């Protein structure tokens, strides 16, 4: 079982996480760049070595208020959980990370890009000029299909 110091060293190795002291000599680690309101990735790193890592992407019955204990987990498992949590929190409520994009092609070999620029979807020409802006991904995809494009 890893100690408080060993787990702290793991969490401190993530520059995107910021340690914040809380009660009873515990630490929380926040992800300030979270695309959603939730920012606490690591909750209550305790001197006894226990900590809880955000797992809101798992079914509620597999978590304790959206977190899972890493009391007995090894470094590889802890890093895997932190990376999954950060990856999930980078995504907006729509499920896409800001800047996500897809290439779409037509029969003539022309290419357009469908890109998420929170909170809208843009269709961009190769020159980066905006062809259209849509409220939803589905609306952008529909436009592209109507124009004879297919996702690459």
ZADO-1210 file (C-alpha; in nm, 4 decimals, padded with zeros to 6 digits):
<atoms>
<atom x="00.0000" y="00.0000" z="00.0000" code="UNK" pos="1"/>
<atom x="00.1368" y="00.3414" z="-00.0974" code="UNK" pos="2"/>
<atom x="00.1885" y="00.6034" z="00.1715" code="UNK" pos="3"/>
<atom x="00.0475" y="00.9546" z="00.1853" code="UNK" pos="4"/>
<atom x="00.3822" y="01.0917" z="00.0649" code="UNK" pos="5"/>
<atom x="00.4011" y="00.8479" z="-00.2297" code="UNK" pos="6"/>
<atom x="00.0469" y="00.9289" z="-00.3407" code="UNK" pos="7"/>
<atom x="00.1098" y="01.3018" z="-00.2968" code="UNK" pos="8"/>
<atom x="00.4170" y="01.2687" z="-00.5189" code="UNK" pos="9"/>
<atom x="00.2026" y="01.1007" z="-00.7873" code="UNK" pos="10"/>
<atom x="-00.0654" y="01.3703" z="-00.7742" code="UNK" pos="11"/>
<atom x="00.1940" y="01.6500" z="-00.7640" code="UNK" pos="12"/>
<atom x="00.3468" y="01.5138" z="-01.0869" code="UNK" pos="13"/>
<atom x="00.0400" y="01.6362" z="-01.2801" code="UNK" pos="14"/>
<atom x="00.1008" y="02.0053" z="-01.3573" code="UNK" pos="15"/>
<atom x="-00.2667" y="02.0538" z="-01.4453" code="UNK" pos="16"/>
<atom x="-00.3698" y="01.9617" z="-01.0894" code="UNK" pos="17"/>
<atom x="-00.3539" y="02.2146" z="-00.8071" code="UNK" pos="18"/>
<atom x="-00.3268" y="02.0984" z="-00.4446" code="UNK" pos="19"/>
<atom x="-00.5549" y="02.2650" z="-00.1900" code="UNK" pos="20"/>
<atom x="-00.5403" y="02.1876" z="00.1827" code="UNK" pos="21"/>
<atom x="-00.8685" y="02.0932" z="00.3504" code="UNK" pos="22"/>
<atom x="-00.9575" y="01.9892" z="00.7038" code="UNK" pos="23"/>
<atom x="-00.7763" y="01.7195" z="00.9073" code="UNK" pos="24"/>
<atom x="-00.4444" y="01.7554" z="00.7174" code="UNK" pos="25"/>
<atom x="-00.6029" y="01.6319" z="00.3940" code="UNK" pos="26"/>
<atom x="-00.5475" y="01.7603" z="00.0413" code="UNK" pos="27"/>
<atom x="-00.7786" y="01.8022" z="-00.2554" code="UNK" pos="28"/>
<atom x="-00.6435" y="01.8334" z="-00.6090" code="UNK" pos="29"/>
<atom x="-00.8385" y="02.0584" z="-00.8458" code="UNK" pos="30"/>
<atom x="-00.8346" y="02.0603" z="-01.2251" code="UNK" pos="31"/>
<atom x="-00.8947" y="02.4295" z="-01.2964" code="UNK" pos="32"/>
<atom x="-00.9299" y="02.3739" z="-01.6723" code="UNK" pos="33"/>
<atom x="-01.2336" y="02.1499" z="-01.6274" code="UNK" pos="34"/>
<atom x="-01.4940" y="02.2078" z="-01.8969" code="UNK" pos="35"/>
<atom x="-01.7714" y="02.1356" z="-01.6461" code="UNK" pos="36"/>
<atom x="-01.8448" y="02.2675" z="-01.2966" code="UNK" pos="37"/>
<atom x="-01.6749" y="01.9702" z="-01.1275" code="UNK" pos="38"/>
<atom x="-01.3070" y="02.0458" z="-01.0657" code="UNK" pos="39"/>
<atom x="-01.1965" y="01.8155" z="-00.7813" code="UNK" pos="40"/>
<atom x="-01.0033" y="01.5235" z="-00.9324" code="UNK" pos="41"/>
<atom x="-00.8543" y="01.3950" z="-00.6051" code="UNK" pos="42"/>
<atom x="-01.0594" y="01.4337" z="-00.2899" code="UNK" pos="43"/>
<atom x="-00.9336" y="01.3968" z="00.0648" code="UNK" pos="44"/>
<atom x="-00.5828" y="01.2624" z="00.0256" code="UNK" pos="45"/>
<atom x="-00.5520" y="01.1624" z="00.3901" code="UNK" pos="46"/>
<atom x="-00.2376" y="01.1085" z="00.6018" code="UNK" pos="47"/>
<atom x="-00.3454" y="00.7414" z="00.6332" code="UNK" pos="48"/>
<atom x="-00.2844" y="00.7055" z="00.2570" code="UNK" pos="49"/>
<atom x="-00.6451" y="00.6954" z="00.1432" code="UNK" pos="50"/>
<atom x="-00.7758" y="00.9246" z="-00.1299" code="UNK" pos="51"/>
<atom x="-01.0753" y="00.9376" z="-00.3596" code="UNK" pos="52"/>
<atom x="-01.0418" y="00.9966" z="-00.7335" code="UNK" pos="53"/>
<atom x="-01.3223" y="01.1401" z="-00.9445" code="UNK" pos="54"/>
<atom x="-01.5036" y="00.8733" z="-01.1462" code="UNK" pos="55"/>
<atom x="-01.8207" y="01.0484" z="-01.2633" code="UNK" pos="56"/>
<atom x="-01.7956" y="00.8579" z="-01.5906" code="UNK" pos="57"/>
<atom x="-01.8744" y="00.5302" z="-01.4068" code="UNK" pos="58"/>
<atom x="-02.2248" y="00.4164" z="-01.3094" code="UNK" pos="59"/>
<atom x="-02.3282" y="00.5738" z="-00.9761" code="UNK" pos="60"/>
<atom x="-02.3510" y="00.2361" z="-00.8016" code="UNK" pos="61"/>
<atom x="-01.9776" y="00.1799" z="-00.8654" code="UNK" pos="62"/>
<atom x="-01.8778" y="00.5039" z="-00.6909" code="UNK" pos="63"/>
<atom x="-01.9166" y="00.6837" z="-00.3609" code="UNK" pos="64"/>
<atom x="-02.0700" y="01.0208" z="-00.4559" code="UNK" pos="65"/>
<atom x="-01.8870" y="01.0072" z="-00.7897" code="UNK" pos="66"/>
<atom x="-01.5482" y="00.9066" z="-00.6443" code="UNK" pos="67"/>
<atom x="-01.3614" y="00.5812" z="-00.5891" code="UNK" pos="68"/>
<atom x="-01.1164" y="00.4999" z="-00.3103" code="UNK" pos="69"/>
<atom x="-00.7535" y="00.4290" z="-00.3988" code="UNK" pos="70"/>
<atom x="-00.6447" y="00.3191" z="-00.0518" code="UNK" pos="71"/>
<atom x="-00.4942" y="-00.0074" z="-00.1746" code="UNK" pos="72"/>
<atom x="-00.4228" y="00.0789" z="-00.5386" code="UNK" pos="73"/>
<atom x="-00.0740" y="00.0845" z="-00.6887" code="UNK" pos="74"/>
<atom x="00.0854" y="00.3726" z="-00.8795" code="UNK" pos="75"/>
<atom x="-00.0175" y="00.2431" z="-01.2233" code="UNK" pos="76"/>
<atom x="-00.3833" y="00.2156" z="-01.1217" code="UNK" pos="77"/>
<atom x="-00.3805" y="00.5580" z="-00.9557" code="UNK" pos="78"/>
<atom x="-00.2276" y="00.7199" z="-01.2657" code="UNK" pos="79"/>
<atom x="-00.4814" y="00.5437" z="-01.4881" code="UNK" pos="80"/>
<atom x="-00.7686" y="00.6776" z="-01.2752" code="UNK" pos="81"/>
<atom x="-00.6304" y="01.0328" z="-01.2629" code="UNK" pos="82"/>
<atom x="-00.5825" y="01.0374" z="-01.6396" code="UNK" pos="83"/>
<atom x="-00.9352" y="00.9058" z="-01.7003" code="UNK" pos="84"/>
<atom x="-01.0765" y="01.1701" z="-01.4643" code="UNK" pos="85"/>
<atom x="-00.8852" y="01.4566" z="-01.6279" code="UNK" pos="86"/>
<atom x="-00.9767" y="01.3347" z="-01.9760" code="UNK" pos="87"/>
<atom x="-01.3427" y="01.3159" z="-01.8786" code="UNK" pos="88"/>
<atom x="-01.3380" y="01.6626" z="-01.7190" code="UNK" pos="89"/>
<atom x="-01.1821" y="01.8157" z="-02.0311" code="UNK" pos="90"/>
<atom x="-01.5002" y="01.7299" z="-02.2162" code="UNK" pos="91"/>
<atom x="-01.7929" y="01.9655" z="-02.2127" code="UNK" pos="92"/>
<atom x="-02.1435" y="01.8648" z="-02.1151" code="UNK" pos="93"/>
<atom x="-02.1954" y="01.7743" z="-02.4807" code="UNK" pos="94"/>
<atom x="-01.9269" y="01.5075" z="-02.4388" code="UNK" pos="95"/>
<atom x="-01.6700" y="01.6750" z="-02.6639" code="UNK" pos="96"/>
<atom x="-01.3495" y="01.8498" z="-02.5731" code="UNK" pos="97"/>
<atom x="-01.3204" y="02.2068" z="-02.6991" code="UNK" pos="98"/>
<atom x="-01.1309" y="02.1949" z="-03.0295" code="UNK" pos="99"/>
<atom x="-01.2464" y="01.8405" z="-03.1197" code="UNK" pos="100"/>
<atom x="-01.2673" y="01.8100" z="-03.4982" code="UNK" pos="101"/>
<atom x="-01.3493" y="01.5667" z="-03.7762" code="UNK" pos="102"/>
<atom x="-01.2590" y="01.5725" z="-04.1454" code="UNK" pos="103"/>
<atom x="-01.5341" y="01.5272" z="-04.4035" code="UNK" pos="104"/>
<atom x="-01.4719" y="01.4512" z="-04.7735" code="UNK" pos="105"/>
<atom x="-01.6765" y="01.4696" z="-05.0935" code="UNK" pos="106"/>
<atom x="-01.6462" y="01.2803" z="-05.4248" code="UNK" pos="107"/>
<atom x="-01.4282" y="01.5562" z="-05.5736" code="UNK" pos="108"/>
<atom x="-01.1702" y="01.5192" z="-05.2958" code="UNK" pos="109"/>
<atom x="-01.2621" y="01.8427" z="-05.1222" code="UNK" pos="110"/>
<atom x="-01.2224" y="01.8481" z="-04.7451" code="UNK" pos="111"/>
<atom x="-01.4185" y="02.0312" z="-04.4794" code="UNK" pos="112"/>
<atom x="-01.3654" y="02.0169" z="-04.1055" code="UNK" pos="113"/>
<atom x="-01.6427" y="01.9952" z="-03.8467" code="UNK" pos="114"/>
<atom x="-01.5020" y="02.1451" z="-03.5263" code="UNK" pos="115"/>
<atom x="-01.6418" y="02.1935" z="-03.1766" code="UNK" pos="116"/>
<atom x="-01.5804" y="02.5432" z="-03.0446" code="UNK" pos="117"/>
<atom x="-01.7784" y="02.5418" z="-02.7225" code="UNK" pos="118"/>
<atom x="-02.0721" y="02.5924" z="-02.7373" code="UNK" pos="119"/>
<atom x="-02.1130" y="02.5676" z="-03.1169" code="UNK" pos="120"/>
<atom x="-02.0029" y="02.3467" z="-03.4060" code="UNK" pos="121"/>
<atom x="-01.8292" y="02.5097" z="-03.7033" code="UNK" pos="122"/>
<atom x="-01.7774" y="02.3817" z="-04.0549" code="UNK" pos="123"/>
<atom x="-01.4410" y="02.5121" z="-04.1723" code="UNK" pos="124"/>
<atom x="-01.2803" y="02.5319" z="-04.5142" code="UNK" pos="125"/>
<atom x="-00.9146" y="02.4241" z="-04.5539" code="UNK" pos="126"/>
<atom x="-00.8244" y="02.7962" z="-04.5252" code="UNK" pos="127"/>
<atom x="-00.9886" y="02.7984" z="-04.1772" code="UNK" pos="128"/>
<atom x="-01.2629" y="03.0256" z="-04.3124" code="UNK" pos="129"/>
<atom x="-01.5991" y="02.9475" z="-04.1558" code="UNK" pos="130"/>
<atom x="-01.8486" y="02.7827" z="-04.3902" code="UNK" pos="131"/>
<atom x="-02.1261" y="02.7530" z="-04.1313" code="UNK" pos="132"/>
<atom x="-02.2005" y="02.7514" z="-03.7578" code="UNK" pos="133"/>
<atom x="-02.4450" y="02.5130" z="-03.5938" code="UNK" pos="134"/>
<atom x="-02.5903" y="02.4726" z="-03.2456" code="UNK" pos="135"/>
<atom x="-02.5491" y="02.0934" z="-03.2485" code="UNK" pos="136"/>
<atom x="-02.3139" y="01.8361" z="-03.3963" code="UNK" pos="137"/>
<atom x="-02.6117" y="01.6687" z="-03.5619" code="UNK" pos="138"/>
<atom x="-02.7039" y="01.9926" z="-03.7430" code="UNK" pos="139"/>
<atom x="-02.3453" y="02.0316" z="-03.8681" code="UNK" pos="140"/>
<atom x="-02.3364" y="01.6694" z="-03.9840" code="UNK" pos="141"/>
<atom x="-02.6706" y="01.7099" z="-04.1604" code="UNK" pos="142"/>
<atom x="-02.5398" y="02.0159" z="-04.3458" code="UNK" pos="143"/>
<atom x="-02.2262" y="01.8287" z="-04.4540" code="UNK" pos="144"/>
<atom x="-02.4251" y="01.5277" z="-04.5770" code="UNK" pos="145"/>
<atom x="-02.6636" y="01.7586" z="-04.7665" code="UNK" pos="146"/>
<atom x="-02.3578" y="01.9113" z="-04.9365" code="UNK" pos="147"/>
<atom x="-02.2340" y="01.5655" z="-05.0417" code="UNK" pos="148"/>
<atom x="-01.9680" y="01.5117" z="-04.7747" code="UNK" pos="149"/>
<atom x="-01.8955" y="01.1977" z="-04.5769" code="UNK" pos="150"/>
<atom x="-01.7032" y="01.1619" z="-04.2546" code="UNK" pos="151"/>
<atom x="-01.3461" y="01.0455" z="-04.3190" code="UNK" pos="152"/>
</atoms>
